[in-house]
Amino acid sequence: MGNIVAKTFGEFTPDDVFEMAVLRSEVFFLEQHIDEEEFDHHDREETTLHLWCRDERGMQAYLRIVHDDSVANQHQGIADSLGRMVVRADMRGQGLAKKLLDRALVIHGERPLYLHSQDYITPLYEQVGFVAVGDTFQEAGIPHQLMIRSLDA
């Protein structure tokens, strides 16, 4: 397992952009058949922090931390979120998602966060203090759960 890289989009190399696009496309489009926008304006914002692990084949696992004041009122006043968590198929089950998640929480500190978790992965987020809020909902055709990690997590 490689070291965790943390960069803003402005710090990306061309290879970083390519590897991110390949990994997210392989999982979200090819495996999960999501047919909604996956790459968005948040990817390029200077306030978005991208974290990943890589090996000689490219990115093994990835997630991003996004700040968006415009959606805070929909998430209990919280403007910061974790999202686009993805692990390459050959690297699953090795703890990379948890490793990235732990690093993201250290970087973000004690400020509250929200995320939209695919239903099956909520136990991972519960391990680090996220709590399910409300009912499950459909996002990109997949059941999701709003989860909040508050200041006292």
ROMARKE-321264 format. One record per residue (C-alpha): residue number from 1; chain; z, x, y. Coordinates in nm, 2 decimals. Each point is the difference from the previous one (the first is absolute). Layout:
BEGIN
    nr   kette       pz       px       py
   NUM       A        Z        X        Y
...
//
This chain:
BEGIN
    nr   kette       pz       px       py
     1       A     0.00     0.00     0.00
     2       A    -0.11     0.14     0.33
     3       A     0.19     0.02     0.32
     4       A    -0.01    -0.30     0.23
     5       A    -0.24     0.03     0.30
     6       A     0.08    -0.20     0.31
     7       A    -0.27    -0.03     0.27
     8       A    -0.13    -0.22     0.28
     9       A    -0.37    -0.09    -0.02
    10       A    -0.08     0.25     0.28
    11       A     0.14     0.28    -0.23
    12       A    -0.22    -0.10    -0.30
    13       A    -0.27     0.24    -0.12
    14       A    -0.33    -0.15    -0.12
    15       A     0.12     0.05    -0.36
    16       A     0.32    -0.20     0.08
    17       A    -0.20    -0.29     0.12
    18       A    -0.23     0.01    -0.30
    19       A     0.29     0.03    -0.25
    20       A     0.19    -0.29     0.16
    21       A    -0.32    -0.22     0.00
    22       A    -0.07     0.08    -0.37
    23       A     0.36    -0.07    -0.12
    24       A     0.05    -0.32     0.19
    25       A    -0.35    -0.12    -0.09
    26       A     0.04     0.08    -0.37
    27       A     0.33    -0.20    -0.02
    28       A    -0.04    -0.28     0.25
    29       A    -0.37    -0.07    -0.04
    30       A    -0.10     0.11    -0.35
    31       A     0.33    -0.07    -0.19
    32       A     0.15    -0.29     0.19
    33       A    -0.33    -0.15     0.12
    34       A     0.14    -0.06     0.35
    35       A    -0.29    -0.13     0.21
    36       A     0.18     0.00     0.34
    37       A     0.02     0.27     0.27
    38       A     0.19     0.30    -0.14
    39       A    -0.07     0.27     0.26
    40       A     0.11    -0.12     0.34
    41       A     0.07     0.12     0.36
    42       A     0.35     0.10    -0.11
    43       A    -0.14     0.29    -0.20
    44       A    -0.12     0.17     0.32
    45       A     0.29    -0.07     0.23
    46       A     0.21     0.30     0.11
    47       A     0.32    -0.20    -0.08
    48       A    -0.10    -0.04    -0.37
    49       A     0.13     0.27    -0.23
    50       A    -0.18     0.06    -0.33
    51       A     0.18     0.15    -0.30
    52       A    -0.14     0.12    -0.32
    53       A     0.02     0.24    -0.30
    54       A    -0.31     0.18    -0.12
    55       A    -0.12     0.22    -0.28
    56       A    -0.33     0.17    -0.07
    57       A    -0.17    -0.34    -0.06
    58       A     0.11    -0.13     0.34
    59       A     0.27    -0.25     0.11
    60       A     0.23    -0.10    -0.28
    61       A     0.20    -0.26     0.20
    62       A     0.00    -0.13     0.36
    63       A     0.18    -0.23     0.24
    64       A     0.01    -0.05     0.37
    65       A     0.26    -0.09     0.26
    66       A    -0.14    -0.23     0.28
    67       A     0.15    -0.11     0.33
    68       A    -0.14    -0.33     0.13
    69       A     0.20    -0.19     0.26
    70       A    -0.25    -0.30    -0.02
    71       A     0.13    -0.10    -0.34
    72       A     0.37     0.06     0.04
    73       A     0.07    -0.37     0.07
    74       A    -0.14    -0.08    -0.35
    75       A     0.23     0.26    -0.16
    76       A     0.35    -0.08     0.14
    77       A    -0.07     0.21     0.31
    78       A    -0.09     0.31    -0.19
    79       A    -0.32     0.18     0.11
    80       A     0.00     0.29    -0.25
    81       A    -0.14    -0.04    -0.35
    82       A    -0.09     0.19    -0.31
    83       A    -0.33    -0.08    -0.16
    84       A    -0.30     0.09    -0.20
    85       A     0.22     0.16    -0.27
    86       A    -0.24     0.12    -0.27
    87       A     0.02     0.23    -0.30
    88       A    -0.30     0.14    -0.18
    89       A    -0.04    -0.15    -0.35
    90       A     0.05     0.33    -0.18
    91       A     0.32     0.07     0.19
    92       A     0.19    -0.32    -0.05
    93       A     0.34     0.00    -0.16
    94       A     0.09     0.34     0.13
    95       A     0.22    -0.11     0.29
    96       A    -0.25     0.08     0.28
    97       A     0.04    -0.34     0.17
    98       A     0.38     0.04     0.01
    99       A    -0.04     0.36     0.12
   100       A    -0.23    -0.11     0.29
   101       A     0.23    -0.30     0.07
   102       A     0.31     0.21     0.02
   103       A    -0.18     0.25     0.24
   104       A    -0.12    -0.28     0.22
   105       A     0.35    -0.14     0.03
   106       A     0.14     0.34     0.10
   107       A    -0.27     0.05     0.26
   108       A     0.05    -0.36     0.14
   109       A     0.37     0.03     0.01
   110       A     0.24    -0.29     0.02
   111       A    -0.24    -0.23     0.20
   112       A    -0.09    -0.32    -0.17
   113       A    -0.33    -0.04    -0.19
   114       A    -0.19    -0.27    -0.17
   115       A    -0.27     0.00    -0.26
   116       A    -0.22    -0.25    -0.19
   117       A     0.06     0.10    -0.37
   118       A    -0.22    -0.10    -0.28
   119       A     0.22    -0.22    -0.21
   120       A     0.02     0.23    -0.30
   121       A     0.13     0.30     0.20
   122       A     0.29    -0.16     0.18
   123       A     0.26     0.17    -0.22
   124       A    -0.10     0.34     0.13
   125       A     0.05    -0.11     0.36
   126       A     0.34    -0.17    -0.09
   127       A     0.12     0.34    -0.13
   128       A    -0.02     0.15     0.35
   129       A     0.15    -0.29     0.19
   130       A    -0.28    -0.25     0.06
   131       A     0.09    -0.37    -0.04
   132       A    -0.25    -0.27    -0.09
   133       A    -0.02    -0.27     0.28
   134       A    -0.16    -0.34    -0.04
   135       A    -0.25    -0.11    -0.26
   136       A    -0.28     0.19    -0.16
   137       A    -0.34    -0.04     0.17
   138       A    -0.36     0.09    -0.07
   139       A    -0.14     0.30     0.18
   140       A    -0.35     0.12    -0.10
   141       A     0.02    -0.23    -0.30
   142       A     0.32     0.17    -0.14
   143       A     0.36    -0.13     0.00
   144       A     0.21     0.18     0.26
   145       A     0.35    -0.01     0.12
   146       A     0.13     0.08     0.35
   147       A     0.28     0.26    -0.03
   148       A     0.23     0.12     0.28
   149       A     0.21     0.32     0.02
   150       A     0.24    -0.06     0.28
   151       A     0.22     0.25     0.20
   152       A     0.29    -0.04    -0.24
   153       A    -0.21     0.08    -0.31
//
